[in-house]
Amino acid sequence: MLALALALCNADRVVMSVAIVPLSQAYGWTPSFAGVVQSSFLWGYLMSPIIGGALVDYYGGKRVMAYGVALWSMATFLSPWAAGRSIWLFLFTRVLLGIAEGVALPSMNNMVSRWFPLTERSSAVGIAMAGFQLGNTIGLLLSPIIMSRTGIFGPFVIFGLFGFLWVMVWIPAISGTPGEHAQISAYELEYITKGQKLVKPRSGSEKPKRVPPFSKLLSKWPTWALISANAMHSWGYFVILSWMPVYFKTIYHVNLREAAWFSALPWVMMAVLGYVAGVVSDTLIRNGTSITLTRKIMQSIGFLGPGIALLGLNAARSPIIASAWLTVAVGLKSFGHSGFLVNLQEIAPQYAGVLHGMSNTAGTFAAILGTVGAGFFVDRMGSFRGFLILTSLLYFSSALFWDIFATGERVDFDTTG
C-alpha cells in the first residue's frame, strides 16, 4: 500500500512534465516561464515537510498519509477546472499538490520504522521507493496516451480518482503500528520489536516532544550530512524529472510520445536498482559491516554514479545513447535510498519525521533552484550541456561531504548542555 501511494504521488506530480510541452505551445510560454510553472509544485512542497514531519512523528504515518493522499488527489482532480478559470488558479492547484505530497515520504519513513526491524528496513524502503519511481514511469508513459484520447487534462482527472480509491482502502485495511493490528501473531510482533532500536521512553511517553529541538538537531554534523544529501538528491531528481521530456524533444527533435518513452525508461531502472540496493545494504549489515560504512557506500554510489553518467549524457549524439546514459544516472541514484533516506531512522528514530521534513525543505529549495535555473540557463545559453556539467560537479562534492560527516550511529539530540 505504501508503494502504491508513492506511485500515485509521483504519477500526479509527473503529469506536468508531459503536459508542459503542449501547454507551452498552446499558450506561447518561454522556457523560463515553463520552468516557473514546473516549479509551482515545489512552492507548495516547500511549505509542508517540516510541519508534516512533526505531525507524522506525533500522530503516526497512517493518519497523516491518508489526509495527504486525499488532499493531493483533490488538487489533481480539480486541475482542469482551475485551468479553465485562470493560470493563477491552476498554479494554486499545483501548489496545493506540493503541500499535500510533502507528507508522503515522512509518512513512509514512519511506517517503515514502526513495522520493520533494522535488518529489513533498507529492503522495505527499496520496495516502497520502487513504487515511487514506477509512478514516474506510469505518469510519463500513460499521460501522452490519455491526452491523445481525452485532451491535455485527462490524466489529471484519472489519477485523481485513483487517489480517492486508495484512501478508501487504506483507512480500514492498515494499522499504524504492529501492536494495533488485530490479526498479527505474537511471534511476528516479537520479531519486529526485538529487531528495532527502540527509543527509551521519556517521562512515561514514547511520543516525541511537541516542539522538536531544532537547535540541537542543527548543531550536529550528521544532520547537515542528511540535509546536503537530500538537497543534492532533489536537485538532480527534479531537474531530470521536469526537463528530460523537453530535453529529448528539443535536442533530438523526437515527438512527445517518444520523448516520454525515452524519459520513462530510467525510472524503471531506478525502481529495480533501488530494491537491489536495499537487499545489498541489509546483507552487508547482517554480515557484520557497520551501519556507518554501509550508508557511506550506498550514498557514494548514489552520487558518484549519476555524476559520471551525466557527463556521458552530455557527450551523447543520439536519443538512444542519451537514454542509456540517463538510465545509468537515474538507476544508480536509487542507491541513495539505502543511504541518506534510511539513515534518517537510524540517527534519531524519534525525530525521523521532522529530520526528513528539514532535509526535504532544503531539498525543495535546491529543486526549485535547479528546475527554474535550468530554464533560465537554456534561455540564455541555448543548451542544457553546461547545466549538466554543473550538476555533475555538485554530485561529486556532495559525495565527499557525505563521506566525511555521515554516521549510522544513534545521535543524542535530547540531552541538554
Contacts in CASP RR format, 6 or more apart in sequence:
PFRMAT RR
TARGET T0000
AUTHOR 0000-0000-0000
METHOD contacts of the structure
MODEL  1
MLALALALCNADRVVMSVAIVPLSQAYGWTPSFAGVVQSSFLWGYLMSPI
IGGALVDYYGGKRVMAYGVALWSMATFLSPWAAGRSIWLFLFTRVLLGIA
EGVALPSMNNMVSRWFPLTERSSAVGIAMAGFQLGNTIGLLLSPIIMSRT
GIFGPFVIFGLFGFLWVMVWIPAISGTPGEHAQISAYELEYITKGQKLVK
PRSGSEKPKRVPPFSKLLSKWPTWALISANAMHSWGYFVILSWMPVYFKT
IYHVNLREAAWFSALPWVMMAVLGYVAGVVSDTLIRNGTSITLTRKIMQS
IGFLGPGIALLGLNAARSPIIASAWLTVAVGLKSFGHSGFLVNLQEIAPQ
YAGVLHGMSNTAGTFAAILGTVGAGFFVDRMGSFRGFLILTSLLYFSSAL
FWDIFATGERVDFDTTG
1 166 0 8 1.000
1 169 0 8 1.000
1 170 0 8 1.000
1 173 0 8 1.000
1 174 0 8 1.000
2 65 0 8 1.000
2 108 0 8 1.000
2 111 0 8 1.000
2 112 0 8 1.000
2 128 0 8 1.000
3 127 0 8 1.000
3 128 0 8 1.000
3 130 0 8 1.000
3 131 0 8 1.000
3 132 0 8 1.000
3 134 0 8 1.000
4 131 0 8 1.000
4 166 0 8 1.000
5 65 0 8 1.000
5 69 0 8 1.000
5 104 0 8 1.000
5 108 0 8 1.000
5 166 0 8 1.000
5 170 0 8 1.000
6 104 0 8 1.000
6 105 0 8 1.000
6 108 0 8 1.000
6 128 0 8 1.000
6 129 0 8 1.000
6 131 0 8 1.000
6 132 0 8 1.000
6 135 0 8 1.000
7 131 0 8 1.000
7 132 0 8 1.000
7 134 0 8 1.000
7 135 0 8 1.000
7 138 0 8 1.000
8 69 0 8 1.000
8 73 0 8 1.000
8 135 0 8 1.000
8 159 0 8 1.000
8 160 0 8 1.000
8 162 0 8 1.000
8 163 0 8 1.000
8 166 0 8 1.000
9 69 0 8 1.000
9 72 0 8 1.000
9 101 0 8 1.000
9 104 0 8 1.000
9 132 0 8 1.000
9 135 0 8 1.000
10 131 0 8 1.000
10 132 0 8 1.000
10 133 0 8 1.000
10 135 0 8 1.000
10 136 0 8 1.000
10 138 0 8 1.000
10 139 0 8 1.000
11 135 0 8 1.000
11 136 0 8 1.000
11 138 0 8 1.000
11 139 0 8 1.000
11 142 0 8 1.000
11 159 0 8 1.000
12 72 0 8 1.000
12 73 0 8 1.000
12 75 0 8 1.000
12 76 0 8 1.000
12 97 0 8 1.000
12 101 0 8 1.000
12 156 0 8 1.000
12 159 0 8 1.000
12 160 0 8 1.000
13 41 0 8 1.000
13 97 0 8 1.000
13 98 0 8 1.000
13 101 0 8 1.000
13 241 0 8 1.000
14 135 0 8 1.000
14 136 0 8 1.000
14 139 0 8 1.000
14 140 0 8 1.000
14 143 0 8 1.000
14 241 0 8 1.000
15 76 0 8 1.000
15 139 0 8 1.000
15 143 0 8 1.000
15 155 0 8 1.000
15 156 0 8 1.000
15 159 0 8 1.000
16 37 0 8 1.000
16 38 0 8 1.000
16 41 0 8 1.000
16 94 0 8 1.000
16 242 0 8 1.000
17 38 0 8 1.000
17 140 0 8 1.000
17 241 0 8 1.000
17 242 0 8 1.000
17 243 0 8 1.000
17 244 0 8 1.000
17 245 0 8 1.000
17 263 0 8 1.000
18 139 0 8 1.000
18 140 0 8 1.000
18 143 0 8 1.000
18 144 0 8 1.000
18 147 0 8 1.000
18 155 0 8 1.000
18 245 0 8 1.000
18 256 0 8 1.000
18 260 0 8 1.000
19 143 0 8 1.000
19 147 0 8 1.000
19 152 0 8 1.000
19 153 0 8 1.000
19 155 0 8 1.000
20 34 0 8 1.000
20 35 0 8 1.000
20 37 0 8 1.000
20 38 0 8 1.000
20 242 0 8 1.000
20 245 0 8 1.000
20 246 0 8 1.000
21 245 0 8 1.000
21 246 0 8 1.000
21 249 0 8 1.000
21 256 0 8 1.000
21 259 0 8 1.000
22 147 0 8 1.000
22 152 0 8 1.000
22 256 0 8 1.000
23 29 0 8 1.000
23 37 0 8 1.000
23 152 0 8 1.000
24 34 0 8 1.000
26 152 0 8 1.000
27 87 0 8 1.000
29 37 0 8 1.000
30 379 0 8 1.000
31 246 0 8 1.000
31 375 0 8 1.000
31 376 0 8 1.000
31 378 0 8 1.000
31 379 0 8 1.000
32 372 0 8 1.000
32 375 0 8 1.000
32 376 0 8 1.000
32 379 0 8 1.000
34 246 0 8 1.000
34 375 0 8 1.000
35 242 0 8 1.000
35 371 0 8 1.000
35 372 0 8 1.000
35 373 0 8 1.000
35 374 0 8 1.000
35 375 0 8 1.000
36 372 0 8 1.000
37 91 0 8 1.000
37 94 0 8 1.000
38 242 0 8 1.000
38 243 0 8 1.000
38 371 0 8 1.000
38 372 0 8 1.000
39 242 0 8 1.000
39 367 0 8 1.000
39 368 0 8 1.000
39 371 0 8 1.000
39 372 0 8 1.000
40 91 0 8 1.000
40 94 0 8 1.000
40 95 0 8 1.000
41 94 0 8 1.000
41 95 0 8 1.000
41 97 0 8 1.000
41 98 0 8 1.000
41 101 0 8 1.000
42 98 0 8 1.000
42 238 0 8 1.000
42 364 0 8 1.000
42 367 0 8 1.000
42 368 0 8 1.000
42 371 0 8 1.000
43 94 0 8 1.000
43 95 0 8 1.000
43 98 0 8 1.000
43 368 0 8 1.000
44 95 0 8 1.000
44 96 0 8 1.000
44 97 0 8 1.000
44 98 0 8 1.000
44 99 0 8 1.000
45 98 0 8 1.000
45 99 0 8 1.000
45 101 0 8 1.000
45 102 0 8 1.000
45 360 0 8 1.000
45 364 0 8 1.000
45 367 0 8 1.000
46 361 0 8 1.000
46 364 0 8 1.000
46 365 0 8 1.000
46 368 0 8 1.000
47 98 0 8 1.000
47 99 0 8 1.000
48 98 0 8 1.000
48 99 0 8 1.000
48 100 0 8 1.000
48 102 0 8 1.000
48 103 0 8 1.000
49 102 0 8 1.000
49 103 0 8 1.000
49 106 0 8 1.000
49 356 0 8 1.000
49 357 0 8 1.000
49 358 0 8 1.000
49 360 0 8 1.000
49 361 0 8 1.000
49 364 0 8 1.000
50 354 0 8 1.000
50 357 0 8 1.000
50 358 0 8 1.000
50 360 0 8 1.000
50 361 0 8 1.000
52 64 0 8 1.000
52 102 0 8 1.000
52 103 0 8 1.000
52 106 0 8 1.000
52 353 0 8 1.000
52 357 0 8 1.000
53 64 0 8 1.000
53 103 0 8 1.000
53 106 0 8 1.000
53 353 0 8 1.000
53 354 0 8 1.000
53 356 0 8 1.000
53 357 0 8 1.000
54 212 0 8 1.000
54 353 0 8 1.000
54 354 0 8 1.000
55 64 0 8 1.000
55 103 0 8 1.000
56 64 0 8 1.000
56 103 0 8 1.000
56 106 0 8 1.000
56 107 0 8 1.000
56 109 0 8 1.000
56 110 0 8 1.000
56 353 0 8 1.000
57 110 0 8 1.000
57 207 0 8 1.000
57 208 0 8 1.000
57 212 0 8 1.000
57 350 0 8 1.000
57 351 0 8 1.000
57 352 0 8 1.000
57 353 0 8 1.000
57 354 0 8 1.000
58 207 0 8 1.000
58 208 0 8 1.000
58 210 0 8 1.000
60 107 0 8 1.000
60 110 0 8 1.000
60 114 0 8 1.000
60 176 0 8 1.000
61 106 0 8 1.000
61 107 0 8 1.000
61 110 0 8 1.000
61 111 0 8 1.000
61 176 0 8 1.000
62 107 0 8 1.000
62 111 0 8 1.000
62 170 0 8 1.000
62 174 0 8 1.000
62 175 0 8 1.000
62 176 0 8 1.000
63 176 0 8 1.000
64 103 0 8 1.000
64 106 0 8 1.000
64 107 0 8 1.000
64 110 0 8 1.000
65 103 0 8 1.000
65 104 0 8 1.000
65 107 0 8 1.000
65 108 0 8 1.000
65 111 0 8 1.000
65 170 0 8 1.000
66 167 0 8 1.000
66 170 0 8 1.000
66 171 0 8 1.000
67 100 0 8 1.000
67 103 0 8 1.000
68 100 0 8 1.000
68 101 0 8 1.000
68 103 0 8 1.000
68 104 0 8 1.000
68 107 0 8 1.000
69 100 0 8 1.000
69 104 0 8 1.000
69 163 0 8 1.000
69 166 0 8 1.000
69 167 0 8 1.000
69 170 0 8 1.000
70 163 0 8 1.000
70 164 0 8 1.000
70 167 0 8 1.000
71 96 0 8 1.000
71 99 0 8 1.000
71 100 0 8 1.000
72 96 0 8 1.000
72 97 0 8 1.000
72 98 0 8 1.000
72 100 0 8 1.000
72 101 0 8 1.000
73 159 0 8 1.000
73 160 0 8 1.000
73 161 0 8 1.000
73 162 0 8 1.000
73 163 0 8 1.000
73 164 0 8 1.000
73 166 0 8 1.000
73 167 0 8 1.000
74 96 0 8 1.000
74 160 0 8 1.000
75 93 0 8 1.000
75 94 0 8 1.000
75 96 0 8 1.000
75 97 0 8 1.000
75 98 0 8 1.000
75 100 0 8 1.000
76 93 0 8 1.000
76 97 0 8 1.000
76 156 0 8 1.000
76 159 0 8 1.000
76 160 0 8 1.000
77 156 0 8 1.000
77 157 0 8 1.000
77 160 0 8 1.000
77 161 0 8 1.000
77 164 0 8 1.000
78 93 0 8 1.000
79 90 0 8 1.000
79 93 0 8 1.000
79 94 0 8 1.000
79 153 0 8 1.000
79 156 0 8 1.000
80 153 0 8 1.000
80 154 0 8 1.000
80 156 0 8 1.000
80 157 0 8 1.000
82 89 0 8 1.000
82 90 0 8 1.000
82 92 0 8 1.000
82 93 0 8 1.000
83 89 0 8 1.000
83 90 0 8 1.000
83 153 0 8 1.000
84 90 0 8 1.000
102 360 0 8 1.000
105 341 0 8 1.000
105 356 0 8 1.000
105 360 0 8 1.000
106 352 0 8 1.000
106 353 0 8 1.000
106 356 0 8 1.000
106 357 0 8 1.000
106 360 0 8 1.000
108 125 0 8 1.000
108 128 0 8 1.000
109 125 0 8 1.000
109 341 0 8 1.000
109 344 0 8 1.000
109 345 0 8 1.000
109 352 0 8 1.000
109 353 0 8 1.000
109 356 0 8 1.000
110 352 0 8 1.000
110 353 0 8 1.000
111 176 0 8 1.000
112 121 0 8 1.000
112 124 0 8 1.000
112 125 0 8 1.000
112 128 0 8 1.000
112 345 0 8 1.000
113 121 0 8 1.000
113 196 0 8 1.000
113 345 0 8 1.000
113 349 0 8 1.000
113 352 0 8 1.000
114 176 0 8 1.000
114 177 0 8 1.000
114 178 0 8 1.000
115 124 0 8 1.000
115 177 0 8 1.000
115 178 0 8 1.000
115 192 0 8 1.000
116 124 0 8 1.000
116 192 0 8 1.000
116 196 0 8 1.000
117 191 0 8 1.000
117 192 0 8 1.000
117 194 0 8 1.000
117 195 0 8 1.000
117 196 0 8 1.000
118 195 0 8 1.000
118 196 0 8 1.000
118 197 0 8 1.000
118 285 0 8 1.000
118 346 0 8 1.000
119 195 0 8 1.000
119 282 0 8 1.000
119 285 0 8 1.000
119 286 0 8 1.000
120 282 0 8 1.000
121 282 0 8 1.000
121 342 0 8 1.000
121 345 0 8 1.000
122 277 0 8 1.000
122 278 0 8 1.000
122 279 0 8 1.000
122 281 0 8 1.000
122 282 0 8 1.000
122 285 0 8 1.000
122 337 0 8 1.000
122 338 0 8 1.000
122 342 0 8 1.000
123 275 0 8 1.000
123 278 0 8 1.000
123 279 0 8 1.000
123 281 0 8 1.000
123 282 0 8 1.000
125 278 0 8 1.000
125 337 0 8 1.000
125 338 0 8 1.000
125 341 0 8 1.000
125 342 0 8 1.000
126 274 0 8 1.000
126 275 0 8 1.000
126 277 0 8 1.000
126 278 0 8 1.000
126 334 0 8 1.000
126 337 0 8 1.000
126 338 0 8 1.000
127 275 0 8 1.000
129 271 0 8 1.000
129 274 0 8 1.000
129 334 0 8 1.000
129 337 0 8 1.000
129 341 0 8 1.000
130 271 0 8 1.000
130 272 0 8 1.000
130 274 0 8 1.000
130 275 0 8 1.000
131 271 0 8 1.000
132 271 0 8 1.000
133 267 0 8 1.000
133 268 0 8 1.000
133 270 0 8 1.000
133 271 0 8 1.000
133 274 0 8 1.000
133 334 0 8 1.000
134 267 0 8 1.000
134 268 0 8 1.000
134 271 0 8 1.000
135 267 0 8 1.000
136 241 0 8 1.000
136 264 0 8 1.000
136 267 0 8 1.000
136 270 0 8 1.000
137 264 0 8 1.000
137 265 0 8 1.000
137 267 0 8 1.000
137 268 0 8 1.000
137 271 0 8 1.000
139 155 0 8 1.000
139 159 0 8 1.000
139 264 0 8 1.000
140 245 0 8 1.000
140 260 0 8 1.000
140 261 0 8 1.000
140 263 0 8 1.000
140 264 0 8 1.000
140 267 0 8 1.000
141 260 0 8 1.000
141 261 0 8 1.000
141 264 0 8 1.000
142 155 0 8 1.000
143 155 0 8 1.000
143 260 0 8 1.000
144 256 0 8 1.000
144 257 0 8 1.000
144 260 0 8 1.000
145 257 0 8 1.000
146 154 0 8 1.000
146 155 0 8 1.000
146 158 0 8 1.000
147 154 0 8 1.000
147 155 0 8 1.000
148 257 0 8 1.000
150 157 0 8 1.000
175 181 0 8 1.000
175 182 0 8 1.000
178 184 0 8 1.000
178 188 0 8 1.000
178 189 0 8 1.000
178 192 0 8 1.000
178 193 0 8 1.000
179 189 0 8 1.000
197 346 0 8 1.000
197 349 0 8 1.000
197 410 0 8 1.000
199 206 0 8 1.000
199 349 0 8 1.000
199 350 0 8 1.000
202 209 0 8 1.000
202 414 0 8 1.000
208 350 0 8 1.000
208 351 0 8 1.000
208 354 0 8 1.000
212 351 0 8 1.000
212 354 0 8 1.000
213 413 0 8 1.000
213 414 0 8 1.000
214 358 0 8 1.000
216 413 0 8 1.000
216 414 0 8 1.000
217 223 0 8 1.000
217 348 0 8 1.000
217 351 0 8 1.000
217 354 0 8 1.000
217 355 0 8 1.000
217 358 0 8 1.000
217 413 0 8 1.000
218 224 0 8 1.000
218 358 0 8 1.000
220 411 0 8 1.000
220 413 0 8 1.000
221 405 0 8 1.000
222 343 0 8 1.000
222 347 0 8 1.000
222 405 0 8 1.000
222 406 0 8 1.000
222 407 0 8 1.000
222 408 0 8 1.000
222 411 0 8 1.000
223 347 0 8 1.000
223 355 0 8 1.000
223 358 0 8 1.000
223 411 0 8 1.000
224 405 0 8 1.000
225 340 0 8 1.000
225 401 0 8 1.000
225 402 0 8 1.000
225 404 0 8 1.000
225 405 0 8 1.000
225 406 0 8 1.000
225 407 0 8 1.000
226 340 0 8 1.000
226 343 0 8 1.000
226 344 0 8 1.000
226 347 0 8 1.000
226 355 0 8 1.000
226 359 0 8 1.000
226 406 0 8 1.000
227 358 0 8 1.000
227 359 0 8 1.000
227 362 0 8 1.000
227 363 0 8 1.000
228 362 0 8 1.000
228 398 0 8 1.000
228 401 0 8 1.000
228 402 0 8 1.000
229 299 0 8 1.000
229 303 0 8 1.000
229 336 0 8 1.000
229 339 0 8 1.000
229 340 0 8 1.000
229 359 0 8 1.000
229 398 0 8 1.000
229 401 0 8 1.000
229 402 0 8 1.000
229 406 0 8 1.000
230 340 0 8 1.000
230 359 0 8 1.000
230 360 0 8 1.000
230 362 0 8 1.000
230 363 0 8 1.000
231 359 0 8 1.000
231 362 0 8 1.000
231 363 0 8 1.000
231 365 0 8 1.000
231 366 0 8 1.000
231 398 0 8 1.000
232 303 0 8 1.000
232 366 0 8 1.000
232 394 0 8 1.000
232 395 0 8 1.000
232 398 0 8 1.000
233 333 0 8 1.000
233 336 0 8 1.000
233 340 0 8 1.000
233 363 0 8 1.000
234 360 0 8 1.000
234 363 0 8 1.000
234 364 0 8 1.000
234 366 0 8 1.000
234 367 0 8 1.000
235 363 0 8 1.000
235 366 0 8 1.000
235 367 0 8 1.000
235 369 0 8 1.000
235 370 0 8 1.000
235 391 0 8 1.000
235 394 0 8 1.000
236 306 0 8 1.000
236 333 0 8 1.000
236 367 0 8 1.000
236 370 0 8 1.000
236 391 0 8 1.000
236 395 0 8 1.000
237 333 0 8 1.000
237 367 0 8 1.000
238 367 0 8 1.000
238 370 0 8 1.000
238 371 0 8 1.000
239 367 0 8 1.000
239 370 0 8 1.000
239 371 0 8 1.000
239 374 0 8 1.000
239 387 0 8 1.000
239 391 0 8 1.000
240 266 0 8 1.000
240 326 0 8 1.000
240 329 0 8 1.000
240 330 0 8 1.000
242 371 0 8 1.000
242 374 0 8 1.000
243 371 0 8 1.000
243 374 0 8 1.000
243 375 0 8 1.000
243 384 0 8 1.000
244 259 0 8 1.000
244 262 0 8 1.000
244 263 0 8 1.000
244 326 0 8 1.000
245 256 0 8 1.000
245 259 0 8 1.000
245 260 0 8 1.000
245 263 0 8 1.000
246 259 0 8 1.000
247 263 0 8 1.000
247 384 0 8 1.000
248 254 0 8 1.000
248 258 0 8 1.000
248 259 0 8 1.000
248 262 0 8 1.000
248 263 0 8 1.000
248 319 0 8 1.000
248 322 0 8 1.000
248 323 0 8 1.000
249 255 0 8 1.000
249 256 0 8 1.000
249 259 0 8 1.000
251 322 0 8 1.000
251 384 0 8 1.000
252 318 0 8 1.000
252 319 0 8 1.000
252 322 0 8 1.000
254 262 0 8 1.000
254 319 0 8 1.000
258 319 0 8 1.000
262 319 0 8 1.000
262 322 0 8 1.000
262 323 0 8 1.000
262 326 0 8 1.000
263 323 0 8 1.000
263 326 0 8 1.000
265 323 0 8 1.000
265 326 0 8 1.000
265 327 0 8 1.000
266 323 0 8 1.000
266 326 0 8 1.000
266 327 0 8 1.000
266 329 0 8 1.000
266 330 0 8 1.000
266 331 0 8 1.000
267 330 0 8 1.000
269 327 0 8 1.000
269 328 0 8 1.000
269 330 0 8 1.000
269 331 0 8 1.000
269 334 0 8 1.000
270 330 0 8 1.000
270 331 0 8 1.000
270 333 0 8 1.000
270 334 0 8 1.000
271 334 0 8 1.000
272 331 0 8 1.000
273 331 0 8 1.000
273 332 0 8 1.000
273 334 0 8 1.000
273 335 0 8 1.000
274 331 0 8 1.000
274 334 0 8 1.000
274 335 0 8 1.000
274 337 0 8 1.000
274 338 0 8 1.000
277 298 0 8 1.000
277 301 0 8 1.000
277 334 0 8 1.000
277 335 0 8 1.000
277 336 0 8 1.000
277 337 0 8 1.000
277 338 0 8 1.000
278 298 0 8 1.000
278 337 0 8 1.000
278 338 0 8 1.000
280 298 0 8 1.000
280 338 0 8 1.000
281 294 0 8 1.000
281 295 0 8 1.000
281 298 0 8 1.000
281 338 0 8 1.000
281 339 0 8 1.000
281 342 0 8 1.000
284 294 0 8 1.000
284 297 0 8 1.000
285 291 0 8 1.000
285 294 0 8 1.000
290 408 0 8 1.000
291 346 0 8 1.000
291 408 0 8 1.000
291 409 0 8 1.000
292 406 0 8 1.000
292 407 0 8 1.000
292 408 0 8 1.000
292 409 0 8 1.000
294 338 0 8 1.000
294 339 0 8 1.000
295 338 0 8 1.000
295 339 0 8 1.000
295 340 0 8 1.000
295 342 0 8 1.000
295 343 0 8 1.000
295 346 0 8 1.000
295 406 0 8 1.000
295 408 0 8 1.000
296 402 0 8 1.000
296 403 0 8 1.000
296 406 0 8 1.000
298 335 0 8 1.000
298 336 0 8 1.000
298 338 0 8 1.000
298 339 0 8 1.000
299 335 0 8 1.000
299 336 0 8 1.000
299 339 0 8 1.000
299 340 0 8 1.000
299 399 0 8 1.000
299 402 0 8 1.000
299 403 0 8 1.000
299 406 0 8 1.000
300 399 0 8 1.000
300 402 0 8 1.000
300 403 0 8 1.000
301 332 0 8 1.000
301 335 0 8 1.000
301 336 0 8 1.000
302 332 0 8 1.000
302 333 0 8 1.000
302 334 0 8 1.000
302 335 0 8 1.000
302 336 0 8 1.000
302 339 0 8 1.000
302 399 0 8 1.000
303 336 0 8 1.000
303 395 0 8 1.000
303 396 0 8 1.000
303 398 0 8 1.000
303 399 0 8 1.000
303 402 0 8 1.000
304 395 0 8 1.000
304 396 0 8 1.000
304 399 0 8 1.000
305 328 0 8 1.000
305 329 0 8 1.000
305 332 0 8 1.000
305 333 0 8 1.000
305 395 0 8 1.000
306 329 0 8 1.000
306 330 0 8 1.000
306 332 0 8 1.000
306 333 0 8 1.000
306 392 0 8 1.000
306 395 0 8 1.000
307 329 0 8 1.000
307 391 0 8 1.000
307 392 0 8 1.000
307 395 0 8 1.000
307 396 0 8 1.000
308 392 0 8 1.000
309 325 0 8 1.000
309 326 0 8 1.000
309 328 0 8 1.000
309 329 0 8 1.000
309 332 0 8 1.000
310 325 0 8 1.000
310 329 0 8 1.000
310 388 0 8 1.000
310 389 0 8 1.000
310 391 0 8 1.000
310 392 0 8 1.000
310 395 0 8 1.000
311 388 0 8 1.000
311 389 0 8 1.000
311 392 0 8 1.000
312 325 0 8 1.000
313 322 0 8 1.000
313 325 0 8 1.000
313 326 0 8 1.000
313 329 0 8 1.000
313 388 0 8 1.000
314 385 0 8 1.000
314 386 0 8 1.000
314 388 0 8 1.000
314 389 0 8 1.000
316 322 0 8 1.000
316 324 0 8 1.000
316 325 0 8 1.000
340 359 0 8 1.000
340 402 0 8 1.000
340 406 0 8 1.000
343 406 0 8 1.000
343 408 0 8 1.000
344 352 0 8 1.000
344 353 0 8 1.000
344 355 0 8 1.000
344 356 0 8 1.000
344 359 0 8 1.000
345 352 0 8 1.000
346 408 0 8 1.000
346 409 0 8 1.000
346 410 0 8 1.000
347 355 0 8 1.000
347 407 0 8 1.000
347 408 0 8 1.000
347 409 0 8 1.000
347 410 0 8 1.000
347 411 0 8 1.000
348 355 0 8 1.000
348 410 0 8 1.000
348 411 0 8 1.000
348 413 0 8 1.000
351 413 0 8 1.000
373 387 0 8 1.000
374 384 0 8 1.000
374 387 0 8 1.000
377 384 0 8 1.000
377 386 0 8 1.000
377 387 0 8 1.000
378 384 0 8 1.000
378 387 0 8 1.000
381 387 0 8 1.000
END
